[in-house]
Amino acid sequence: MEYVPFKLQIVDILTKALSISQFQELKQKLTVIEVKLRFQLRDAVSEGARLKILFESDIRKKKKRRKINWFNFIRLEGKVVIITGGAHGLGATTVRLFHQHGAKVVIADIQDHLGQAITKELGENVCYIHCDVTNEDDISNLVDTTIAKYGKLDIMFSNAGVVDRPSGSILDTPNSDLERVINVNTIGAFLAAKHAARVMAPQRKGCIIFTASLSTPACTSIAGLSTPACTSIAGLSTPAYAVSKYGILGLAKSLAAELGGCGIRVNCVSPYAVMNSIQGLSEVEVAKGEAIMSAIGNLKGQVLRAEGVAQAALYLASDEANYVSGLNLVVDGGFSIVNPTLIMARDI
């Protein structure tokens, strides 16, 4: 049996059932209906395309809004950063945070195994260079190697530091303690800034950040417990340590004035007690220390950790702080502006 398409079968039936004039009339009506349907289909396709464009545009806008969310925003994309004392504690935390925000990070430290371990952990755009900040040749080599590798230096975070004793008077401070903390804390910061400025000045831009006072060991029952930033309240550290950190604060202010003409910003970050930045403490000791310092502190319900201080340094390093210079950013929950005697009297 010969196959006849269904449409032709219908036409054959209608031809037999209708007169020629009736068939022609019906054919014209069907043609009109077909044309209308085609126009409706075309309009539907056009409307669908329009809705698709609007939908995709809305998705792009939502994605763009998500990109500028401060928690997801890449704030140091393409920046080259040196972090001294970057192999442990606050330095290591800052290395990870800056790397997360798109920076190319150079870790400078004397603890080679720790620095190399972080480099291996983070992989691309992080490298380690052995550097003793008290040795100017090491600092010069650090900066020159960074320039040779990346072609520029945007940010110097001078974070390397040491402490002397848990407590002590000027009367029993050995000269060796004074020399040690000044060599590392003050001279190390001076040399880092000197050689950073050497390469930043021709660029006519740059950012130098100092850790002005990263918690001093206190005489307590917990080994290594830290007290607040000594550059805001006197008497919270040994005289030797205070000298070294006040020297950094004075250096930062002096350089902010001198280097501002070269487009270089200079700032400090001075944190309250940061227990999880201290090497050698167990989790139990860190927890006890945080509980004690939170009880002493002014801002309740919050605990300052290295991550919080690193976020403060991130702000100072980022373009959001492009007109911030000469600032000592105290991250202490208001501790340094509160008179504890008045608070205790109020609570009696």
N, C-alpha and C positions, 0 to 999 in steps of 0.2 A: 504493500500500500504506500502510495506516494505521500511524503510528509508535506503538509500545507501549513504555513505559519498561522498562528491564532488570529493575528490582525487581518490577514487575507480571508480567513474563514468568516469572520464577522462581516467584512465588506461584501462577501458573496451572498451571505444570508440577507443582509439589508437590501442589496440590489434586487434580489428576487422578491422580497416582501413589499418593497416600496416602488412607487413610480419614479421615473427619472427626475421629475421636478422635486418630489419629496426627498429623494435621496440627495440631490444637490443642495437643497435647503438645510438638511440635517448636516451635511458635510461642512457647509459654511459655519453653522453654529458650533460644530465641534472644533473647527479651525480657530474661531474666536476664543473658545474656552481654552484651547491649547496655548494660544498666545498669552492670554491672561495668566495662565498657570506659570508660563515661562517667566513673565515679568515678576510675578509674586515670588518665584523661586530665586530670581536674580536679586530682588530686594531683600529676601531672607538671607541670602549669602552675603550681601553687602552689609546688612545689619550685624550678622555674625562676625564679619571681619572687623567692623567698627567696635563691637563689644570686646573682641579679642585684643584690639589695640589698646582700648581703655583699661582692660584687665592687666595687660602686660605693663602698661605705664604705671598703674597703681602698685604693682609688685616692685617695679624699679624704684619708685618713690619710697616704699616701705624699706627696701634694702638700703637705700641711701640714708634714711633716717636711722636705721640700725647701725650703719657704719660710723655715725658721729656720736653714738652712745659712748660716754666717757669710759665705760668699763671695757669696750671693745676697740676703741679708737687707737690706732697705731701712732704713737706720739713721737717716736724717734726714728722714723723710717729713713734709712740711708745715713744716719749720723754715725760718726766714728768716735768711740769713747775709750778712754783709759781709766781704769779703776785701780788705784793702789790699795793694797791690803784686800784684794779681791778674791782671795782663795778660801776665806772662811768668814763666818759671822755675818755682820751687816754687809760687808763687801760682796760676799758670795750671793747673798739674797738680792743685792742690787744688780749684780751681773746677770742673774736669771731674769729679773724684771726688765732691765734695759734690753736684753736680747729678745725677750717676748715682744717688746715694742719696736722691733725692727732695727735696733742698733747693731753695728759691728763693734764688738767689745774686746778690748785687750786687757787681760788680767795681769796685774803686776804684783808680785809677792815674792817672799823668800821660801815659802812652803811649797816646794815644787810638786810633791805628790798630790797635794790638794788642788793646786791650780791646774795640773794636767788632767786630773780626774774630772773637774768641771768642764774643761775643754772637750774631753771625750764624751761627756754626758750631753752637752748642748750641740756639739758638732759644728756645722757651718757658721761662719761669721763670728767665731770666738777663738781666740788664741791666747797662749800663756807666754809671758816673758819674765824670766827671773830678774828681780830688781830689789836691791837694798836701797830704800829711799834716803838713807844717810850718805850714800855714795853718789856724788854728782855725776860721775862717769856712767853709772848705772842708769840714772834718770835721763841723761842726755841720750844714751843708747836706746832707752825705752821709747822716747819720743821720735828719734830718728828712724828707728825700725818701724814704728807705726806709720810714719809718713811714707817710707819706702813701700810698705805693704798696701796702704789704702789711699795714699795721695793727699791726705788731709787729717786734721785733728779738730773735731768740733767741741768735745767736752772732756775736761780733765776733772775727775772726781778724786780728790786727795783724801783718802779715807784711812790710810795706814796709821796705826797708833798703838801705843803701849801704855801700861799703867805701872806705877812703882810699887807702893805698899797699900795694904788695906786702910791704914790710917797712920798718922804720925804728925809730929810737931816740927816746925822749922829748926828747933833746938837739937833734934836728933836726926836730922836728914843728912845722910852721907852725900858727899859731892857726886859720887858715882850715880846715885839715883837721879839727881838733878840733870846731870849730863845725858843720861840715857833717855829720859822722857823728852828733853829739849831736842836732842839729836833726831829722834824718830818723829815726834809729834810736830815740833815747830820747824826745825831745819828741813825735815823731810817735806813738809807742806810748802815751805819757801822754795825749795828746789823744784818741786813738781810744778808750782805756779810759774817759776822763772822760765823753765824750758817749754811749758805749754804756751806761755805768752810769746816766746821766741818764734813759734810757728803760726800762732793765731794772729799776731799783729799784721803780718803781710796779707792775711786773708781778710782782714778788717771785720772779723767776727769770731766769736767763740764764747765758751762758757766754762768757768772754773768754779768748782764747788768744794768746800772743805767740810769735813766732819769736825765741828768745833769742840764738842764734848760728848763722847760716847760713854757715859756712865763709868763711874770710878768704883773699884772694889771697896766695900765698907766693912767695918769690924763688926761682924754679926756671927750668929751661930751657923750660918750657911756659907760654906766656902764660895767665894766668888760673887757674893751678892752685890748688886750695883746700886749706886745712889744717883740722884738726878744730875742734870747738866750743871757743871760747876761754873759756867760762864754767866749764869743767871742769878745764882744765889751763892754768896760766900760761905765758906766753912764746910762745904760738902765734899771736899777732897783734900788730899795732902797739898801742902804749899807748892811742891815741885810740879805736881800734875796741873794745878791751877795756873801756874806760870806758863806752862807749855800750851795750855788751851786758850788762855787769854791772849797769848802771842798770836795764835791763829786768828782770833777774832780781830785783833788790831791789824794783822796782815791783810785780811779780807777787806776791811774798810779802806785801807790805804790803796790797795790794788783796784778797788772799785772806782776810786777817784782817778788813779793814774791811767788805767786801761780803758776807761769808758770812752776816751777819744778814739780808741782803736776798734770800737764796737764790741768789746769783750765784757761780758757780765761776770761779776764775782759775788758769790754768796756763800753762806754757811748754813748747815743744818745742825741743831743742837737738841738731841733727844733726851727724854727722861729715861729712867731705867729700862734697859732692854735685856731681859734675862736670856732669851733664846739666841742671842748673838755671842754669848760667852762660850769659848771652847772648854771642854772638859766637864761640863755640868751634866748630871744625869737628868732624865725626865722628871724625876721626883724633886730634885733640887730646883729645877726650872719652875715647876709648878708652885713649890713653896715660896720661892723668891717672888714670883708674880703675885701671889696672894698677899704677901707682905707689902710689896710696893703699891699694889692697888689699894690696900687699906690706908697707906700713908698718902697716896695721891689724892688730887682734888677731884678729878673726873671719875665718877663712879659708873660701874656697868661696862667699862671698857678696859682692855689690857693692851698696853703698847708692846708690840713685837717688832722684830726686824723688818717684817714686811711693811708695816706702817711707816717706818722711817724711810725705807726705800721708796715708797710712794711719794713722800715729801721731796726726796732728791729727784725723783722723776719729774715732778712739777717744775722744780728749779731748772732742770736740764732741758725741758720742753719749750716749744715756741709759745705756749700759753703764758710763760713767764718772760716774754721777750723784752719787757721794759722793767724787769725786776733786777736790781743790782744793789749791792751794799747791805743786803738783808741777812740778819741772823734768824733763820726760821726755827723757832723753839717749838719742839714737838713734845709738850709735857702736860697736856690736858689742863693748862692754866695753873699748874703747881707753882711756878715762879712768880706769879702775881698775887698769890694768896698769903696772908699772914696767918700761919697755923695757930698762933697764940689766941687771936681773936676768935677763930673757929672753935677752939677748945673752950674758951670762956663762954661762948654762946651756947654750947652744948651742955654746960654744967647745970 
